Amino acid sequence: MKTAVTTGGTDGTGHGLAPIHLQRGGRAVVVGTGQAKAGPGAWVIQTDLELIDGNGRLTDPLSAGLDTIDVLRRGAPLQRSTRPDTADGVESGFTLTHLSRFLGSHGLAGLLGRAADPVALDLGGAGPVGSHLGAPARRLHDCTREVLAR
């Protein structure tokens, strides 16, 4: 059974990934805001990845509860029009787009390293969408679907 961990898994793109993984017989771990939005069957870890300690609240239970992680999907970070600081005194956009991904990747490296064919995938943030993007966007979409199907 493959294990997939998805941050940002209770909204947006991440919200649709856990049910697909569960339907395929895998184990889904969703990091987000709560069980009700994650759906039945998923292990939900509630934490705020904007906070440095929040990243520990992700890596610690995963390290204690799993033998391996086959897929680590890091969801698109929340996009804001302002740049507030976190309680740690760090700009929140930086913590979500860079720091939490660095801390999570290093904190979960051992679990990923035990998988036969590990995948770490960063889903992008908000940007322009639509048919006007043409073939490059379709190729990226197809490639993303192929990786997510693992």
Rosetta silent file (secondary structure, phi, psi, omega in degrees, C-alpha in Angstrom):
SEQUENCE: MKTAVTTGGTDGTGHGLAPIHLQRGGRAVVVGTGQAKAGPGAWVIQTDLELIDGNGRLTDPLSAGLDTIDVLRRGAPLQRSTRPDTADGVESGFTLTHLSRFLGSHGLAGLLGRAADPVALDLGGAGPVGSHLGAPARRLHDCTREVLAR
SCORE:     score description
SCORE:     0.000 S_00000001
   1 L     0.000  126.741  178.604    0.000    0.000    0.000 S_00000001
   2 L   -85.572  144.744  179.266    1.426    3.370   -1.028 S_00000001
   3 E  -111.230  126.923  176.976    1.262    6.312    1.338 S_00000001
   4 E  -118.474  130.873  176.591    0.664    9.827    0.036 S_00000001
   5 E  -110.785  127.591 -179.254    0.984   12.918    2.205 S_00000001
   6 E  -125.044  116.508  172.127   -0.675   16.095    0.899 S_00000001
   7 E   -84.603  150.650 -174.305   -0.211   19.484    2.529 S_00000001
   8 L    67.450   31.285 -170.916   -2.963   21.933    1.731 S_00000001
   9 L   -88.662    4.430  179.203   -5.130   18.857    1.358 S_00000001
  10 L  -107.311   -0.130  177.222   -8.448   20.218    2.599 S_00000001
  11 L  -141.778  164.466  172.627   -8.933   22.884   -0.090 S_00000001
  12 H    57.156 -144.753 -177.996   -8.232   23.422   -3.764 S_00000001
  13 H   -59.342  -42.159 -178.792   -6.294   20.859   -5.766 S_00000001
  14 H   -59.736  -30.240 -179.187   -5.116   19.035   -2.654 S_00000001
  15 H   -62.789  -32.856 -178.605   -8.721   18.415   -1.614 S_00000001
  16 H   -85.479   -9.961 -173.894   -9.306   16.172   -4.633 S_00000001
  17 H   -82.217  -38.907 -177.973   -6.161   14.083   -4.264 S_00000001
  18 H   -60.788  -47.607  179.365   -6.849   12.112   -1.055 S_00000001
  19 H   -59.753  -36.830  178.892  -10.083   10.480   -2.302 S_00000001
  20 H   -64.733  -45.681 -179.389   -8.355    9.387   -5.514 S_00000001
  21 H   -64.066  -40.756  178.227   -5.460    7.860   -3.595 S_00000001
  22 H   -64.668  -40.659  178.808   -7.848    6.087   -1.200 S_00000001
  23 H   -61.821  -29.201 -179.909   -9.902    4.702   -4.114 S_00000001
  24 L   -86.608    6.791  176.856   -6.701    3.186   -5.502 S_00000001
  25 L    88.237   11.079 -179.744   -6.092    1.342   -2.244 S_00000001
  26 L   -92.214  177.399  175.192   -3.498    3.689   -0.817 S_00000001
  27 E  -104.771  131.643 -178.536   -3.168    5.457    2.503 S_00000001
  28 E  -115.795  127.764  173.460   -3.823    9.218    2.442 S_00000001
  29 E  -113.918  124.296 -176.301   -2.487   11.684    4.961 S_00000001
  30 E  -114.852  128.245  177.335   -3.984   15.156    4.644 S_00000001
  31 E  -106.800  118.910 -177.305   -2.471   18.220    6.269 S_00000001
  32 E  -178.603 -144.181 -168.880   -4.993   21.004    6.617 S_00000001
  33 L   -94.699  -17.218  177.717   -7.840   22.448    8.587 S_00000001
  34 L   168.520  160.690 -176.852   -9.948   19.485    9.669 S_00000001
  35 H   -61.213  -39.583 -174.685  -11.421   16.023    9.216 S_00000001
  36 H   -58.875  -37.008 -178.872  -14.810   17.205    7.932 S_00000001
  37 H   -84.734  -18.727 -176.088  -13.276   18.720    4.805 S_00000001
  38 H   -81.819  -25.593 -179.017  -10.797   15.914    4.204 S_00000001
  39 L    92.439  163.750 -177.053  -13.373   13.175    3.790 S_00000001
  40 L   -70.449  145.825  174.697  -13.624    9.706    5.287 S_00000001
  41 L    94.240  -18.089 -179.320  -10.627    7.400    5.406 S_00000001
  42 L   -89.262  144.008  172.260   -7.893   10.023    5.393 S_00000001
  43 E   -85.352  120.647 -177.312   -5.558   10.591    8.341 S_00000001
  44 E  -105.255  131.952  173.364   -5.758   14.324    9.035 S_00000001
  45 E  -116.495  116.709  178.585   -3.012   16.296   10.723 S_00000001
  46 E   -90.606  122.345  176.580   -4.080   19.781   11.740 S_00000001
  47 L  -162.675  160.993  178.696   -1.231   22.258   11.840 S_00000001
  48 L  -106.772  105.759 -176.888   -0.278   25.716   10.621 S_00000001
  49 L   -75.108   -1.464  171.626    2.678   25.416    8.258 S_00000001
  50 L   -73.938  -19.200 -177.612    3.215   29.178    8.470 S_00000001
  51 L  -101.558  140.726 -179.934    4.723   28.536   11.905 S_00000001
  52 H   -59.019  -45.681  177.696    8.101   26.895   12.440 S_00000001
  53 H   -64.868  -28.971  178.374    6.667   24.746   15.254 S_00000001
  54 H   -61.833  -31.736  177.201    3.742   23.880   12.987 S_00000001
  55 H   -69.899  -34.168  174.148    6.150   22.054   10.713 S_00000001
  56 H   -66.350  -34.941  177.388    7.291   19.945   13.673 S_00000001
  57 H   -69.921   -9.979  172.533    3.649   19.129   14.360 S_00000001
  58 H   -92.641  -52.458 -173.163    3.643   17.646   10.858 S_00000001
  59 H   -71.065  -34.962 -177.311    6.922   15.726   10.822 S_00000001
  60 H   -63.045  -52.032  179.763    6.745   14.320   14.363 S_00000001
  61 H   -67.045  -32.212  177.792    3.464   12.341   14.022 S_00000001
  62 H   -66.556  -42.980  179.052    4.376   11.170   10.530 S_00000001
  63 H   -64.037  -34.604 -179.904    7.742    9.884   11.728 S_00000001
  64 H   -79.571  -29.086 -171.668    6.049    8.097   14.624 S_00000001
  65 H  -104.956   -8.441 -177.181    3.119    6.688   12.641 S_00000001
  66 L  -126.482  151.721  172.946    4.536    5.704    9.247 S_00000001
  67 L   -91.601  -28.991 -176.428    7.270    3.438    7.944 S_00000001
  68 L  -155.799  157.109  169.133    7.512    5.181    4.578 S_00000001
  69 L  -123.685  121.971  179.400    6.104    7.987    2.446 S_00000001
  70 L   -86.528  -37.342 -178.231    5.797    7.195   -1.246 S_00000001
  71 E  -135.062  126.012  173.658    4.420   10.555   -2.384 S_00000001
  72 E  -114.131  109.216  179.530    4.813   13.946   -0.728 S_00000001
  73 E  -107.250  116.070  178.545    2.549   16.490   -2.425 S_00000001
  74 E   -99.259  112.988 -175.198    3.001   20.000   -1.149 S_00000001
  75 L   -66.645  165.144  179.067   -0.108   21.994   -2.016 S_00000001
  76 L   -63.991  130.621 -179.770   -0.209   25.489   -3.393 S_00000001
  77 L   -71.636  153.960  176.963    0.364   28.014   -0.618 S_00000001
  78 L   -59.434  130.645  178.868   -2.263   30.569    0.264 S_00000001
  79 L   -99.712  129.671  179.943   -1.825   33.698   -1.845 S_00000001
  80 L  -123.009  154.270  176.562   -2.378   37.048   -0.119 S_00000001
  81 L   -86.206  -12.941  175.836   -2.377   40.608   -1.373 S_00000001
  82 L  -112.949  172.866 -178.043   -0.564   41.726    1.808 S_00000001
  83 L  -125.128   69.323 -178.526    2.619   40.424    3.402 S_00000001
  84 L   -72.366  154.612  174.007    1.893   39.848    7.091 S_00000001
  85 E   -88.029  150.647  175.722    4.457   38.440    9.485 S_00000001
  86 L   -81.698  176.003  175.649    3.805   35.210   11.351 S_00000001
  87 L   -62.127  -22.163  177.795    3.967   34.850   15.132 S_00000001
  88 L   -80.520   -6.021 -179.274    7.585   33.754   14.527 S_00000001
  89 L    83.301   19.628 -179.666    8.321   37.176   12.989 S_00000001
  90 L  -114.695  142.606  179.470    8.826   35.803    9.461 S_00000001
  91 E   -58.688  128.369 -170.647    6.896   36.956    6.380 S_00000001
  92 H   -62.905  -37.900  178.400    4.047   34.440    5.922 S_00000001
  93 H   -61.700  -40.105  177.771    4.440   34.013    2.162 S_00000001
  94 H   -63.623  -41.623 -178.383    8.097   33.071    2.633 S_00000001
  95 H   -65.088  -37.882 -178.236    7.248   30.510    5.305 S_00000001
  96 H   -78.372  -38.706 -175.542    4.645   28.807    3.094 S_00000001
  97 H   -86.936  -21.945 -176.391    6.485   28.895   -0.227 S_00000001
  98 H  -127.535  -59.529 -171.076   10.017   28.209    0.984 S_00000001
  99 H   -63.656  -46.695 -178.377   10.626   27.570    4.679 S_00000001
 100 H   -65.922  -32.823  178.977    7.870   24.995    5.299 S_00000001
 101 H   -71.437  -37.605  176.013    8.849   23.092    2.161 S_00000001
 102 H   -65.603  -50.648 -178.883   12.497   23.052    3.233 S_00000001
 103 H   -62.645  -42.754  179.770   11.681   21.962    6.800 S_00000001
 104 H   -64.747  -43.728 -179.586    9.164   19.374    5.603 S_00000001
 105 H   -62.897  -44.272 -179.808   11.477   17.895    2.988 S_00000001
 106 H   -72.524  -37.664  179.656   14.353   17.535    5.409 S_00000001
 107 H   -68.097  -25.854 -177.553   12.134   16.363    8.255 S_00000001
 108 L  -108.270    7.704 -177.054   10.575   13.653    6.075 S_00000001
 109 H   -58.173  -39.309  179.980   13.676   12.643    4.092 S_00000001
 110 H   -63.496  -43.679  178.892   14.093    9.395    6.023 S_00000001
 111 H   -66.877  -40.219  176.880   10.511    8.281    5.336 S_00000001
 112 H   -66.128  -37.595 -178.587   10.785    9.238    1.664 S_00000001
 113 H   -65.914  -20.947  178.976   14.134    7.449    1.427 S_00000001
 114 L   -84.257  -11.781  179.850   12.543    4.148    2.479 S_00000001
 115 L   -76.312  148.611  179.710   10.074    4.186   -0.449 S_00000001
 116 L   -65.715  -37.704 -177.002   10.912    2.130   -3.530 S_00000001
 117 L  -144.223   70.130 -172.765   10.169    5.032   -5.905 S_00000001
 118 L   -69.912  149.017  177.522    9.604    8.211   -3.850 S_00000001
 119 E  -133.099  131.580  170.679    8.114   11.358   -5.351 S_00000001
 120 E  -118.518  123.624 -173.884    8.074   14.872   -3.896 S_00000001
 121 E  -128.195  124.448  174.025    5.836   17.235   -5.828 S_00000001
 122 E   -98.003  117.611  174.265    5.322   20.959   -5.258 S_00000001
 123 L   -82.098  135.348 -174.531    2.011   22.186   -6.623 S_00000001
 124 L   -71.001  165.035  176.463    2.348   25.770   -7.835 S_00000001
 125 L   -81.770 -175.648 -177.536    0.667   28.837   -6.470 S_00000001
 126 L   -63.853  143.812  178.082   -2.017   30.905   -8.114 S_00000001
 127 L  -165.208 -176.261 -178.215   -1.263   32.205  -11.571 S_00000001
 128 L   -66.266  138.969  177.088   -2.895   32.800  -14.930 S_00000001
 129 L  -132.172  163.699  175.366   -5.088   29.996  -16.199 S_00000001
 130 L   132.140  169.629 -176.338   -7.188   29.435  -19.272 S_00000001
 131 H   -67.427  -19.486 -178.935   -7.159   28.185  -22.822 S_00000001
 132 H   -66.566  -13.693  179.639   -5.028   31.136  -23.950 S_00000001
 133 H   -77.517  -21.566  171.204   -1.973   29.406  -22.431 S_00000001
 134 H    69.135 -150.440 -171.139   -2.108   26.755  -25.163 S_00000001
 135 H   -59.525  -42.386 -179.914    0.106   23.714  -25.625 S_00000001
 136 H   -58.632  -40.894  179.361    2.723   24.372  -22.874 S_00000001
 137 H   -67.273  -37.650  178.813   -0.001   24.511  -20.215 S_00000001
 138 H   -66.584  -39.507  178.116   -1.624   21.339  -21.571 S_00000001
 139 H   -64.321  -42.328  177.751    1.730   19.503  -21.490 S_00000001
 140 H   -62.550  -42.830  178.212    2.310   20.636  -17.896 S_00000001
 141 H   -60.575  -45.780  179.641   -1.210   19.508  -16.984 S_00000001
 142 H   -63.896  -41.828  179.255   -0.647   16.075  -18.577 S_00000001
 143 H   -64.455  -42.742  179.631    2.731   15.659  -16.875 S_00000001
 144 H   -62.734  -43.167  179.450    1.237   16.630  -13.498 S_00000001
 145 H   -62.367  -38.367  179.839   -1.611   14.136  -13.920 S_00000001
 146 H   -63.938  -43.923 -179.899    0.919   11.402  -14.752 S_00000001
 147 H   -68.036  -41.092 -179.191    2.968   12.090  -11.610 S_00000001
 148 H   -66.859  -24.157 -178.584   -0.141   12.335   -9.408 S_00000001
 149 L   -75.368  -11.177 -177.805   -1.349    8.967  -10.731 S_00000001
 150 L   -59.625    0.000    0.000    1.626    7.177   -9.193 S_00000001
